[in-house]
């Protein structure tokens, strides 16, 4: 009688499983061993045991379906962090990209579309966990690449946005689908994977030199088939010791019933990390191609040091936000001698704050950071150009749009710190320190406008300038002080900075400022207009030579940063 009841139970379970199978499926494949690589490929690469940077790539359609909020991403990240806490893995949220693309939304887990998505969006898959959030078709809710697969650009995890915390999936909406797929990313296999729906494990080649019995873990009992629903226990192989791993993250149970890895799985994940992903982790991320942010995209960077290959740059047609913090600034620098900076194209925008931007050289319009009919803002930044160009080149041809610079330190070892051109080149600078080391003008207004205050509120300028004169030409305009109490009170810190030069219809307003040694500025008029009056006395420029004082050069590393 017990035998017959057991058979009936198994039949009912199989019937239920066939119904539930449409509710959840993992698309991770064992793959062809010919498309895998061996551990020996990494000889000579040292293991990096630091916290692992995570970049989320959000894909949504033209109706905005799938464009989940930052708070939902944060909730999903916290699930990932919490479930791996104490297992030898910690993560930090490095960034978020958002892309509107109908071809990459509601896609199959394998095929050209998902490959194209990963090919175009991935960032440094050797060091970064890339997570792609989209809508997957059919019953598949996630897919990952095992660590022994070839083609680094395809590595990472893809999950359905409906499985995130609070999502619309009826049984998988607590964010544990990502935990399951990241388990695959670290080398875990389903506990029933290599048992051919029989109660005997088989010996399977998973990689060039990766052969396993069953799931390769000794403390997961032999299991005949996946678990669906939320059973308290099940034993699909009664002739073998132990019950099925119904609560294991690598099975298929509903999210409320998944809550454990075994010790053997934890050991395997750490082993496969060291064997196949030794360089993952740490705060340094390498960008080897141009980072192109399309008009249908936005990128956010929250933490980390991004090293760009020589000659590479960021092209912004959409939105770029860099949101570091005073204790943990983001750094953009070069992996070689220099990189080519940032180009904000027409209609683009963004906010760059608490960011170090270093080792820059020439870009578009002779600017390491070029702004062309765009409206980014920079605040609490340290920016330094090494050779070959102006720091900022602002070109505006249409109506006034106002890039703003606030509480930042800008240092040029080459051409000017700021240059405007075009019929309506326009920018405002407030409470910044500008150091010009090359002898060139610190600021050049050529058919454009530079204002020394926050244009939105008309706050006092409070800028400090050292090493280069103010130069207005071709009807360019520099407003460095207009009236007492507003739009004034800047400090000019040496004789070079205390030089006003106009030509070809250029205009400089320079009232109510502090000048070097309290002396009036040197005025050179080659065919323009200078408005100077009301010298407030000697400039106070202490600290201006310390270009990085306002950001911590070696900040403590925080694992979780709230958005």
BELSUL-V702682 format. One record per residue. N is the residue number from 1. RES is the residue in three letters. OMEGA is omega in radians with two decimals (NA if undefined). Layout:
n:N res:RES omega:OMEGA
n:N res:RES omega:OMEGA
This chain:
n:1 res:UNK omega:3.12
n:2 res:UNK omega:-3.14
n:3 res:UNK omega:-3.12
n:4 res:UNK omega:3.10
n:5 res:UNK omega:3.13
n:6 res:UNK omega:3.12
n:7 res:UNK omega:3.11
n:8 res:UNK omega:-3.14
n:9 res:UNK omega:-3.14
n:10 res:UNK omega:3.12
n:11 res:UNK omega:3.09
n:12 res:UNK omega:3.13
n:13 res:UNK omega:3.14
n:14 res:UNK omega:3.10
n:15 res:UNK omega:3.10
n:16 res:UNK omega:-3.12
n:17 res:UNK omega:3.13
n:18 res:UNK omega:3.10
n:19 res:UNK omega:-3.07
n:20 res:UNK omega:-3.07
n:21 res:UNK omega:3.13
n:22 res:UNK omega:-3.10
n:23 res:UNK omega:-3.13
n:24 res:UNK omega:3.05
n:25 res:UNK omega:3.04
n:26 res:UNK omega:-3.09
n:27 res:UNK omega:-3.11
n:28 res:UNK omega:-3.05
n:29 res:UNK omega:3.03
n:30 res:UNK omega:3.06
n:31 res:UNK omega:-3.12
n:32 res:UNK omega:3.12
n:33 res:UNK omega:3.12
n:34 res:UNK omega:3.14
n:35 res:UNK omega:3.13
n:36 res:UNK omega:-3.10
n:37 res:UNK omega:-3.10
n:38 res:UNK omega:3.12
n:39 res:UNK omega:-3.09
n:40 res:UNK omega:3.11
n:41 res:UNK omega:-3.03
n:42 res:UNK omega:3.11
n:43 res:UNK omega:-3.13
n:44 res:UNK omega:3.10
n:45 res:UNK omega:-3.09
n:46 res:UNK omega:-3.13
n:47 res:UNK omega:3.07
n:48 res:UNK omega:-3.04
n:49 res:UNK omega:-3.12
n:50 res:UNK omega:3.07
n:51 res:UNK omega:-2.97
n:52 res:UNK omega:3.07
n:53 res:UNK omega:3.12
n:54 res:UNK omega:3.02
n:55 res:UNK omega:3.08
n:56 res:UNK omega:3.04
n:57 res:UNK omega:-3.10
n:58 res:UNK omega:3.12
n:59 res:UNK omega:-3.13
n:60 res:UNK omega:-3.08
n:61 res:UNK omega:-3.06
n:62 res:UNK omega:3.05
n:63 res:UNK omega:-3.14
n:64 res:UNK omega:3.06
n:65 res:UNK omega:-3.13
n:66 res:UNK omega:-3.14
n:67 res:UNK omega:-3.03
n:68 res:UNK omega:-3.08
n:69 res:UNK omega:3.04
n:70 res:UNK omega:-3.14
n:71 res:UNK omega:3.08
n:72 res:UNK omega:3.07
n:73 res:UNK omega:3.11
n:74 res:UNK omega:3.12
n:75 res:UNK omega:3.11
n:76 res:UNK omega:3.11
n:77 res:UNK omega:-3.12
n:78 res:UNK omega:3.04
n:79 res:UNK omega:3.12
n:80 res:UNK omega:-3.12
n:81 res:UNK omega:-3.07
n:82 res:UNK omega:-3.07
n:83 res:UNK omega:3.09
n:84 res:UNK omega:-3.13
n:85 res:UNK omega:3.12
n:86 res:UNK omega:-3.12
n:87 res:UNK omega:-3.09
n:88 res:UNK omega:-3.12
n:89 res:UNK omega:2.97
n:90 res:UNK omega:-3.01
n:91 res:UNK omega:2.92
n:92 res:UNK omega:-3.07
n:93 res:UNK omega:-3.08
n:94 res:UNK omega:-3.08
n:95 res:UNK omega:3.13
n:96 res:UNK omega:2.96
n:97 res:UNK omega:3.09
n:98 res:UNK omega:-3.09
n:99 res:UNK omega:3.01
n:100 res:UNK omega:-3.10
n:101 res:UNK omega:-3.11
n:102 res:UNK omega:-3.12
n:103 res:UNK omega:-3.14
n:104 res:UNK omega:-3.11
n:105 res:UNK omega:-3.03
n:106 res:UNK omega:-3.06
n:107 res:UNK omega:3.05
n:108 res:UNK omega:-3.08
n:109 res:UNK omega:3.07
n:110 res:UNK omega:3.12
n:111 res:UNK omega:-3.01
n:112 res:UNK omega:-3.06
n:113 res:UNK omega:-3.14
n:114 res:UNK omega:3.07
n:115 res:UNK omega:3.12
n:116 res:UNK omega:3.12
n:117 res:UNK omega:-3.12
n:118 res:UNK omega:3.13
n:119 res:UNK omega:-3.04
n:120 res:UNK omega:-3.01
n:121 res:UNK omega:-2.99
n:122 res:UNK omega:3.04
n:123 res:UNK omega:3.00
n:124 res:UNK omega:-3.06
n:125 res:UNK omega:3.07
n:126 res:UNK omega:-3.06
n:127 res:UNK omega:-3.00
n:128 res:UNK omega:2.94
n:129 res:UNK omega:3.11
n:130 res:UNK omega:-3.14
n:131 res:UNK omega:-3.10
n:132 res:UNK omega:-3.12
n:133 res:UNK omega:-3.11
n:134 res:UNK omega:3.01
n:135 res:UNK omega:3.13
n:136 res:UNK omega:-3.11
n:137 res:UNK omega:3.12
n:138 res:UNK omega:-3.07
n:139 res:UNK omega:-3.13
n:140 res:UNK omega:-3.12
n:141 res:UNK omega:3.13
n:142 res:UNK omega:3.09
n:143 res:UNK omega:3.12
n:144 res:UNK omega:3.04
n:145 res:UNK omega:3.04
n:146 res:UNK omega:-3.04
n:147 res:UNK omega:-3.11
n:148 res:UNK omega:3.12
n:149 res:UNK omega:2.98
n:150 res:UNK omega:3.08
n:151 res:UNK omega:-3.08
n:152 res:UNK omega:-3.08
n:153 res:UNK omega:-3.11
n:154 res:UNK omega:-3.09
n:155 res:UNK omega:-3.12
n:156 res:UNK omega:-3.05
n:157 res:UNK omega:3.05
n:158 res:UNK omega:3.09
n:159 res:UNK omega:3.10
n:160 res:UNK omega:-3.06
n:161 res:UNK omega:-3.11
n:162 res:UNK omega:3.13
n:163 res:UNK omega:3.14
n:164 res:UNK omega:-3.14
n:165 res:UNK omega:-3.10
n:166 res:UNK omega:-3.10
n:167 res:UNK omega:-3.02
n:168 res:UNK omega:3.10
n:169 res:UNK omega:-3.01
n:170 res:UNK omega:-3.06
n:171 res:UNK omega:-3.09
n:172 res:UNK omega:-3.04
n:173 res:UNK omega:3.08
n:174 res:UNK omega:3.08
n:175 res:UNK omega:-3.07
n:176 res:UNK omega:2.99
n:177 res:UNK omega:3.10
n:178 res:UNK omega:3.10
n:179 res:UNK omega:3.11
n:180 res:UNK omega:-3.08
n:181 res:UNK omega:3.07
n:182 res:UNK omega:2.99
n:183 res:UNK omega:3.05
n:184 res:UNK omega:-3.14
n:185 res:UNK omega:3.12
n:186 res:UNK omega:3.01
n:187 res:UNK omega:3.12
n:188 res:UNK omega:-3.13
n:189 res:UNK omega:3.06
n:190 res:UNK omega:-3.10
n:191 res:UNK omega:3.12
n:192 res:UNK omega:-2.91
n:193 res:UNK omega:-2.99
n:194 res:UNK omega:3.14
n:195 res:UNK omega:3.00
n:196 res:UNK omega:-3.11
n:197 res:UNK omega:3.01
n:198 res:UNK omega:-3.11
n:199 res:UNK omega:3.01
n:200 res:UNK omega:3.13
n:201 res:UNK omega:3.10
n:202 res:UNK omega:-3.10
n:203 res:UNK omega:-2.97
n:204 res:UNK omega:3.01
n:205 res:UNK omega:3.13
n:206 res:UNK omega:3.13
n:207 res:UNK omega:-3.11
n:208 res:UNK omega:3.10
n:209 res:UNK omega:3.14
n:210 res:UNK omega:3.09
n:211 res:UNK omega:-3.09
n:212 res:UNK omega:2.87
n:213 res:UNK omega:3.10
n:214 res:UNK omega:3.13
n:215 res:UNK omega:3.08
n:216 res:UNK omega:-3.10
n:217 res:UNK omega:-3.02
n:218 res:UNK omega:-3.04
n:219 res:UNK omega:2.92
n:220 res:UNK omega:-3.08
n:221 res:UNK omega:3.07
n:222 res:UNK omega:-3.02
n:223 res:UNK omega:-3.02
n:224 res:UNK omega:-2.99
n:225 res:UNK omega:-3.13
n:226 res:UNK omega:3.06
n:227 res:UNK omega:3.06
n:228 res:UNK omega:-3.13
n:229 res:UNK omega:-3.05
n:230 res:UNK omega:3.13
n:231 res:UNK omega:3.08
n:232 res:UNK omega:3.02
n:233 res:UNK omega:3.02
n:234 res:UNK omega:3.12
n:235 res:UNK omega:-3.10
n:236 res:UNK omega:3.11
n:237 res:UNK omega:-3.02
n:238 res:UNK omega:3.12
n:239 res:UNK omega:-3.14
n:240 res:UNK omega:-3.12
n:241 res:UNK omega:3.02
n:242 res:UNK omega:3.07
n:243 res:UNK omega:3.11
n:244 res:UNK omega:-3.12
n:245 res:UNK omega:-2.97
n:246 res:UNK omega:-3.14
n:247 res:UNK omega:-3.06
n:248 res:UNK omega:-3.14
n:249 res:UNK omega:-3.08
n:250 res:UNK omega:3.01
n:251 res:UNK omega:-3.03
n:252 res:UNK omega:-3.10
n:253 res:UNK omega:3.08
n:254 res:UNK omega:-3.07
n:255 res:UNK omega:-3.11
n:256 res:UNK omega:-3.07
n:257 res:UNK omega:3.11
n:258 res:UNK omega:-3.09
n:259 res:UNK omega:-3.10
n:260 res:UNK omega:2.78
n:261 res:UNK omega:3.03
n:262 res:UNK omega:3.09
n:263 res:UNK omega:3.14
n:264 res:UNK omega:3.09
n:265 res:UNK omega:3.11
n:266 res:UNK omega:3.11
n:267 res:UNK omega:-3.12
n:268 res:UNK omega:3.14
n:269 res:UNK omega:3.14
n:270 res:UNK omega:3.11
n:271 res:UNK omega:-3.11
n:272 res:UNK omega:3.02
n:273 res:UNK omega:-3.10
n:274 res:UNK omega:-3.11
n:275 res:UNK omega:-2.96
n:276 res:UNK omega:-3.13
n:277 res:UNK omega:-3.04
n:278 res:UNK omega:-3.08
n:279 res:UNK omega:-3.12
n:280 res:UNK omega:3.12
n:281 res:UNK omega:-3.07
n:282 res:UNK omega:-3.01
n:283 res:UNK omega:-3.11
n:284 res:UNK omega:-3.12
n:285 res:UNK omega:-3.07
n:286 res:UNK omega:3.09
n:287 res:UNK omega:-3.03
n:288 res:UNK omega:3.07
n:289 res:UNK omega:3.02
n:290 res:UNK omega:3.03
n:291 res:UNK omega:-3.08
n:292 res:UNK omega:3.13
n:293 res:UNK omega:-3.04
n:294 res:UNK omega:-3.14
n:295 res:UNK omega:3.10
n:296 res:UNK omega:-3.02
n:297 res:UNK omega:2.90
n:298 res:UNK omega:3.10
n:299 res:UNK omega:3.02
n:300 res:UNK omega:3.04
n:301 res:UNK omega:-3.04
n:302 res:UNK omega:-3.01
n:303 res:UNK omega:3.03
n:304 res:UNK omega:3.03
n:305 res:UNK omega:-3.08
n:306 res:UNK omega:-3.10
n:307 res:UNK omega:-3.11
n:308 res:UNK omega:3.08
n:309 res:UNK omega:-3.12
n:310 res:UNK omega:3.10
n:311 res:UNK omega:-3.13
n:312 res:UNK omega:-3.05
n:313 res:UNK omega:3.01
n:314 res:UNK omega:3.06
n:315 res:UNK omega:-3.05
n:316 res:UNK omega:2.95
n:317 res:UNK omega:3.13
n:318 res:UNK omega:-3.06
n:319 res:UNK omega:3.08
n:320 res:UNK omega:3.06
n:321 res:UNK omega:3.10
n:322 res:UNK omega:-2.96
n:323 res:UNK omega:3.02
n:324 res:UNK omega:3.10
n:325 res:UNK omega:-3.10
n:326 res:UNK omega:3.14
n:327 res:UNK omega:-3.07
n:328 res:UNK omega:-3.10
n:329 res:UNK omega:2.96
n:330 res:UNK omega:3.09
n:331 res:UNK omega:2.94
n:332 res:UNK omega:-3.12
n:333 res:UNK omega:-3.09
n:334 res:UNK omega:3.00
n:335 res:UNK omega:3.07
n:336 res:UNK omega:-3.12
n:337 res:UNK omega:-3.12
n:338 res:UNK omega:3.04
n:339 res:UNK omega:-2.91
n:340 res:UNK omega:2.90
n:341 res:UNK omega:-3.00
n:342 res:UNK omega:3.06
n:343 res:UNK omega:3.06
n:344 res:UNK omega:-3.10
n:345 res:UNK omega:-3.08
n:346 res:UNK omega:3.11
n:347 res:UNK omega:-3.14
n:348 res:UNK omega:-3.14
n:349 res:UNK omega:3.10
n:350 res:UNK omega:3.07
n:351 res:UNK omega:3.12
n:352 res:UNK omega:-3.08
n:353 res:UNK omega:-3.10
n:354 res:UNK omega:-3.04
n:355 res:UNK omega:2.95
n:356 res:UNK omega:3.08
n:357 res:UNK omega:-2.91
n:358 res:UNK omega:3.00
n:359 res:UNK omega:-3.12
n:360 res:UNK omega:2.98
n:361 res:UNK omega:-2.92
n:362 res:UNK omega:3.05
n:363 res:UNK omega:3.13
n:364 res:UNK omega:3.07
n:365 res:UNK omega:3.13
n:366 res:UNK omega:3.10
n:367 res:UNK omega:3.03
n:368 res:UNK omega:2.98
n:369 res:UNK omega:-3.04
n:370 res:UNK omega:-3.13
n:371 res:UNK omega:-3.06
n:372 res:UNK omega:-3.11
n:373 res:UNK omega:-3.09
n:374 res:UNK omega:-3.01
n:375 res:UNK omega:3.06
n:376 res:UNK omega:3.02
n:377 res:UNK omega:3.10
n:378 res:UNK omega:3.06
n:379 res:UNK omega:-3.11
n:380 res:UNK omega:-3.11
n:381 res:UNK omega:2.92
n:382 res:UNK omega:-3.02
n:383 res:UNK omega:-3.08
n:384 res:UNK omega:3.05
n:385 res:UNK omega:-3.11
n:386 res:UNK omega:-3.08
n:387 res:UNK omega:2.77
n:388 res:UNK omega:-3.10
n:389 res:UNK omega:2.93
n:390 res:UNK omega:3.04
n:391 res:UNK omega:3.11
n:392 res:UNK omega:2.98
n:393 res:UNK omega:-3.08
n:394 res:UNK omega:-3.13
n:395 res:UNK omega:-3.14
n:396 res:UNK omega:-3.11
n:397 res:UNK omega:-3.10
n:398 res:UNK omega:3.10
n:399 res:UNK omega:-3.12
n:400 res:UNK omega:2.88
n:401 res:UNK omega:-2.86
n:402 res:UNK omega:2.89
n:403 res:UNK omega:-3.08
n:404 res:UNK omega:-3.14
n:405 res:UNK omega:-2.96
n:406 res:UNK omega:3.06
n:407 res:UNK omega:-3.14
n:408 res:UNK omega:3.12
n:409 res:UNK omega:-3.06
n:410 res:UNK omega:-3.08
n:411 res:UNK omega:3.12
n:412 res:UNK omega:3.01
n:413 res:UNK omega:-3.06
n:414 res:UNK omega:3.13
n:415 res:UNK omega:-2.98
n:416 res:UNK omega:3.07
n:417 res:UNK omega:3.12
n:418 res:UNK omega:3.02
n:419 res:UNK omega:3.05
n:420 res:UNK omega:3.07
n:421 res:UNK omega:-3.03
n:422 res:UNK omega:-3.04
n:423 res:UNK omega:-3.12
n:424 res:UNK omega:3.06
n:425 res:UNK omega:-2.91
n:426 res:UNK omega:3.04
n:427 res:UNK omega:3.08
n:428 res:UNK omega:-3.06
n:429 res:UNK omega:-3.08
n:430 res:UNK omega:3.03
n:431 res:UNK omega:3.13
n:432 res:UNK omega:3.01
n:433 res:UNK omega:-3.06
n:434 res:UNK omega:-3.13
n:435 res:UNK omega:3.14
n:436 res:UNK omega:-3.02
n:437 res:UNK omega:-2.99
n:438 res:UNK omega:-3.05
n:439 res:UNK omega:3.06
n:440 res:UNK omega:3.09
n:441 res:UNK omega:3.08
n:442 res:UNK omega:-3.13
n:443 res:UNK omega:3.12
n:444 res:UNK omega:3.02
n:445 res:UNK omega:3.13
n:446 res:UNK omega:-3.01
n:447 res:UNK omega:3.11
n:448 res:UNK omega:-3.05
n:449 res:UNK omega:2.99
n:450 res:UNK omega:-3.14
n:451 res:UNK omega:-3.11
n:452 res:UNK omega:3.01
n:453 res:UNK omega:3.04
n:454 res:UNK omega:-2.98
n:455 res:UNK omega:-3.06
n:456 res:UNK omega:-3.03
n:457 res:UNK omega:-3.12
n:458 res:UNK omega:3.03
n:459 res:UNK omega:3.07
n:460 res:UNK omega:-3.06
n:461 res:UNK omega:3.09
n:462 res:UNK omega:3.12
n:463 res:UNK omega:3.03
n:464 res:UNK omega:-3.06
n:465 res:UNK omega:3.13
n:466 res:UNK omega:2.88
n:467 res:UNK omega:-3.11
n:468 res:UNK omega:-3.10
n:469 res:UNK omega:2.98
n:470 res:UNK omega:-3.03
n:471 res:UNK omega:3.08
n:472 res:UNK omega:-3.10
n:473 res:UNK omega:3.12
n:474 res:UNK omega:3.14
n:475 res:UNK omega:3.04
n:476 res:UNK omega:-3.04
n:477 res:UNK omega:3.00
n:478 res:UNK omega:3.08
n:479 res:UNK omega:-3.13
n:480 res:UNK omega:3.12
n:481 res:UNK omega:-3.10
n:482 res:UNK omega:-3.07
n:483 res:UNK omega:-3.08
n:484 res:UNK omega:3.05
n:485 res:UNK omega:3.10
n:486 res:UNK omega:2.98
n:487 res:UNK omega:-3.04
n:488 res:UNK omega:3.08
n:489 res:UNK omega:2.96
n:490 res:UNK omega:-3.13
n:491 res:UNK omega:3.11
n:492 res:UNK omega:-2.71
n:493 res:UNK omega:3.04
n:494 res:UNK omega:-3.05
n:495 res:UNK omega:3.09
n:496 res:UNK omega:3.13
n:497 res:UNK omega:-3.14
n:498 res:UNK omega:3.10
n:499 res:UNK omega:3.12
n:500 res:UNK omega:-3.03
n:501 res:UNK omega:3.09
n:502 res:UNK omega:3.05
n:503 res:UNK omega:3.01
n:504 res:UNK omega:3.07
n:505 res:UNK omega:3.11
n:506 res:UNK omega:-3.09
n:507 res:UNK omega:3.03
n:508 res:UNK omega:2.94
n:509 res:UNK omega:-3.07
n:510 res:UNK omega:3.14
n:511 res:UNK omega:3.02
n:512 res:UNK omega:3.09
n:513 res:UNK omega:3.03
n:514 res:UNK omega:-3.03
n:515 res:UNK omega:-3.09
n:516 res:UNK omega:-3.12
n:517 res:UNK omega:3.11
n:518 res:UNK omega:-3.12
n:519 res:UNK omega:3.07
n:520 res:UNK omega:3.13
n:521 res:UNK omega:3.00
n:522 res:UNK omega:-3.09
n:523 res:UNK omega:3.12
n:524 res:UNK omega:-3.06
n:525 res:UNK omega:3.13
n:526 res:UNK omega:3.11
n:527 res:UNK omega:3.11
n:528 res:UNK omega:-3.10
n:529 res:UNK omega:3.06
n:530 res:UNK omega:3.05
n:531 res:UNK omega:-3.12
n:532 res:UNK omega:3.01
n:533 res:UNK omega:3.00
n:534 res:UNK omega:3.04
n:535 res:UNK omega:-3.08
n:536 res:UNK omega:3.11
n:537 res:UNK omega:-3.05
n:538 res:UNK omega:3.12
n:539 res:UNK omega:3.06
n:540 res:UNK omega:-2.97
n:541 res:UNK omega:3.14
n:542 res:UNK omega:3.09
n:543 res:UNK omega:-3.05
n:544 res:UNK omega:-3.12
n:545 res:UNK omega:-3.10
n:546 res:UNK omega:-2.91
n:547 res:UNK omega:-3.06
n:548 res:UNK omega:-3.06
n:549 res:UNK omega:-2.99
n:550 res:UNK omega:3.03
n:551 res:UNK omega:3.11
n:552 res:UNK omega:-3.08
n:553 res:UNK omega:3.09
n:554 res:UNK omega:-3.02
n:555 res:UNK omega:3.00
n:556 res:UNK omega:-3.11
n:557 res:UNK omega:3.11
n:558 res:UNK omega:-3.04
n:559 res:UNK omega:-3.10
n:560 res:UNK omega:3.07
n:561 res:UNK omega:-3.13
n:562 res:UNK omega:3.14
n:563 res:UNK omega:NA
